[in-house]
Amino acid sequence: MKLSFASSAISLAVYLHGCHAFSPSRSTRSVVSSLSSSPQVVDPPIAKSEEDEKSLTQRIMEKTSAAGQTGGAGGVSTWDAFLRADENWSRLKSSKAFEYDKTVLSAVQNGVPPPPQFVTDDGASGNPRCWEKLRKQAVDSTPLDYDVTICGGTLGIFIAMALQLKGHNVAVLEAGKLRGREQEWNISMKELLELVELGVLTEEDIDMAVKTEFPGCRAGFKNSEVTPLEGGYFDNGVGYECFTPNVLNLGISPSVLIENVSERFKAAGGVIFEGTPLKGIVVSESLGAALDVGEEKDPITSRLVLDCMGNASPISRQQRYGKQPDGICAVVGSCAGGFDAESNLLGDIIYTNSEIQDKGPNGQLQYFWEAFPVGIGRNGMEPGTSDVKTTYMFTYMDASEGRPSLSTLMDDYWKQLPIYQPSITDVETDLDVKRVLFAYFPTYKDSPLQPEYSRILAVGDASGIQSPLSFGGFGALTRHLERISGAITEALESDLLHKDDLGEINAYTPNLSAAWMFQKAMSVRMGQKVDPKFVNRLLATNFDVMDNMGEKTMMPFMQDVVRIDGLAGSLARSFVADPTFMPQIVLHVGIPTLVEWLGHVSMITLYTALHNLSPVLEPFVDNMENKKEKYLWKRRMEAWKFGSGNDYKFD
């Protein structure tokens, strides 16, 4: 939902959020004078400039260019967009979870109104023009407009290309212009080559899109900033750091990548509707789905609709009506020049240099850092020649009302950045800030999201298929694209578009559910008091163990893939390395969470065993005559494979 702000409202919001810049010494001088019994000469109040009233974040953001704004997380970086994001975050925190039974025919239940009907299968609801077109096409025996319509094009264009190559008639709906953001995406070559294998990308696309390349990334967990750091946590008393090659070591231009794929998609017969916001969807299980794209345009009919509108999707928001997120990953940062070029050679994939911060009424937070060099390693740009770097500060927490605002997190980011990057002393004068980055990513345990309606399937971030530890879903998309596009093709060919059949594509994956334990361990509940060194001790010990176990353990974990071999081995060795820490871990996460997690770990073990049986089952499944049974068995075998992490391909 887009909000507009009048200039007076913006000024008020800026003042309220930027009041830390207000100096009491000048404002109280005349008050003290007026209370004095003897006459005194009162200095005239010193007028403050409009610039003085602004916060550091506002001053920096208003100096950056507003060009290249796009949709999606991280796509918009203006001051107004920041205020809107902070307001939306405040609304989410202040909301309370409630129960609403959608199966009960009651408009209001215990004072709770029904959810907004963005999607409906009730013929008396929704846009009548949509129903009329569906019925007319059925009566006239006219095919629906498209086999698949994908809502949300930034990541949806990659799914669209994969499906178009499989012979389907595909359309993409994008509310604005379909273009990638200016900010680079960081990814590994291995993940890009998976898209090349599918035909979605070409090697020429990769060569054009890759703007930055460096050897790899550091991971480190320290109670204070000490670089370089040698030895383990109990050797140096500070923490542990290690280096992993070829992980998130490519910076690619989303605008180049999306433009190339879009052009090839259209050349293959695909259709892109830009400037076409989706108003709603009506679904007939027997006829198809019709998309309301406004009164000015004819509805679009489709056999299947894919929701690729991210975690702010109105479809998933309707389905999750009354639910609060189970976790939040809040991210702030910037892309800026002015860093030391000679040391700007490697990335940080996850890094701490402080203990847990006690934010008073906002609770306790562990701040993590991530950083990537920009503009080295490609196009003649030698390492050590670029002073441009992208830095993120992020934290995991719940959505409790007392949690800090994005403004507070951004203030902490500017304050902590010179400690993290010692070449910077004053962020306002030393940095040439190109973009300020901010977002919060709600995550839910009931992920991937099961369809509530037939003919509609959530994919990407809208389904929650990404790890609860990650910022978003390009990496998850590359991992799952072959599976999802193949399953959708089978569903279309066998006309298995009922919500139960589509639900098999978004089946339970125990390794995704097990990742919740990691987010729980890296966050602190409101009102909970823990040892400030807890998170660093936990992660330093665990990463020390995984690093010693080798790349077969470290590489999948760094790319959000949990496997039982790496998980069991690292847990056992971590217990041996720090046996007295186990009671603290149990106390921190809670016994119910631990029991739930052990259940998911048991299922990873079971799924691994079942996956090992798949080669025996495949010939029987391939020869099944019943299309539905064949489809269901294939989805089960895929769930075993991906749910156990056995989809990860080692070099």
Stockholm file with secondary structure:
# STOCKHOLM 1.0

chainA/1-651         MKLSFASSAISLAVYLHGCHAFSPSRSTRSVVSSLSSSPQVVDPPIAKSEEDEKSLTQRIMEKTSAAGQTGGAGGVSTWDAFLRADENWSRLKSSKAFEYDKTVLSAVQNGVPPPPQFVTDDGASGNPRCWEKLRKQAVDSTPLDYDVTICGGTLGIFIAMALQLKGHNVAVLEAGKLRGREQEWNISMKELLELVELGVLTEEDIDMAVKTEFPGCRAGFKNSEVTPLEGGYFDNGVGYECFTPNVLNLGISPSVLIENVSERFKAAGGVIFEGTPLKGIVVSESLGAALDVGEEKDPITSRLVLDCMGNASPISRQQRYGKQPDGICAVVGSCAGGFDAESNLLGDIIYTNSEIQDKGPNGQLQYFWEAFPVGIGRNGMEPGTSDVKTTYMFTYMDASEGRPSLSTLMDDYWKQLPIYQPSITDVETDLDVKRVLFAYFPTYKDSPLQPEYSRILAVGDASGIQSPLSFGGFGALTRHLERISGAITEALESDLLHKDDLGEINAYTPNLSAAWMFQKAMSVRMGQKVDPKFVNRLLATNFDVMDNMGEKTMMPFMQDVVRIDGLAGSLARSFVADPTFMPQIVLHVGIPTLVEWLGHVSMITLYTALHNLSPVLEPFVDNMENKKEKYLWKRRMEAWKFGSGNDYKFD
#=GR chainA/1-651 SS CCCCCCHHHHHHHHHHHTGGGCCHHHHHHHHHHHHCSSCCCCCCCCCCCHHHHSCHHHHHHHHSCCTTCCSSTTSCCSHHHHHHHHHHHHHHHHCCCCCCCTTSCCSCBTTBCCCCCSEECCTTSSCHHHHHHHHHHHHTTCCCSEEEEEECCTTHHHHHHHHHHTTCCEEEECSSCCCCCSSCEEECHHHHHHHHHHTSSCHHHHHHHEEEECSEEEEEEESSCCSSCCSCHHHHSSEEEEEEETSSCEEECHHHHHHHHHHHHHHTTCEEECSCCCCEEEEETTTEEEEECCTTSCCEEEEEEEECSGGGCHHHHHHTTTCCCSEEEEEEEEEEECSCSTTTTCEEEEEECSCCEECGGGCEECCEEEEEECSCSSTTCCTTSCCCEEEEEEEEECCCTTSCCHHHHHHHHHHHHHHHSTTCSCHHHHCEEEEEEEEEEEECSSCSCCCSSTTEEECGGGGTCSCTTSSCSHHHHHHHHHHHHHHHHHHHHTTCCSHHHHHTTTCCCHHHHHHHHHHHHTSCCTTCCCCTTHHHHHHHHHHHHHHHHCHHHHHHHHTTCCCHHHHHHHHHHHHHHSGGGHHHHHHHHCHHHHHHHHHHHHHHHHHHHHHHHHHHHHHHHHTCSCHHHHHHHHHHHHHHHHHTTTTCCCC
#=GC SS_cons         CCCCCCHHHHHHHHHHHTGGGCCHHHHHHHHHHHHCSSCCCCCCCCCCCHHHHSCHHHHHHHHSCCTTCCSSTTSCCSHHHHHHHHHHHHHHHHCCCCCCCTTSCCSCBTTBCCCCCSEECCTTSSCHHHHHHHHHHHHTTCCCSEEEEEECCTTHHHHHHHHHHTTCCEEEECSSCCCCCSSCEEECHHHHHHHHHHTSSCHHHHHHHEEEECSEEEEEEESSCCSSCCSCHHHHSSEEEEEEETSSCEEECHHHHHHHHHHHHHHTTCEEECSCCCCEEEEETTTEEEEECCTTSCCEEEEEEEECSGGGCHHHHHHTTTCCCSEEEEEEEEEEECSCSTTTTCEEEEEECSCCEECGGGCEECCEEEEEECSCSSTTCCTTSCCCEEEEEEEEECCCTTSCCHHHHHHHHHHHHHHHSTTCSCHHHHCEEEEEEEEEEEECSSCSCCCSSTTEEECGGGGTCSCTTSSCSHHHHHHHHHHHHHHHHHHHHTTCCSHHHHHTTTCCCHHHHHHHHHHHHTSCCTTCCCCTTHHHHHHHHHHHHHHHHCHHHHHHHHTTCCCHHHHHHHHHHHHHHSGGGHHHHHHHHCHHHHHHHHHHHHHHHHHHHHHHHHHHHHHHHHTCSCHHHHHHHHHHHHHHHHHTTTTCCCC
//
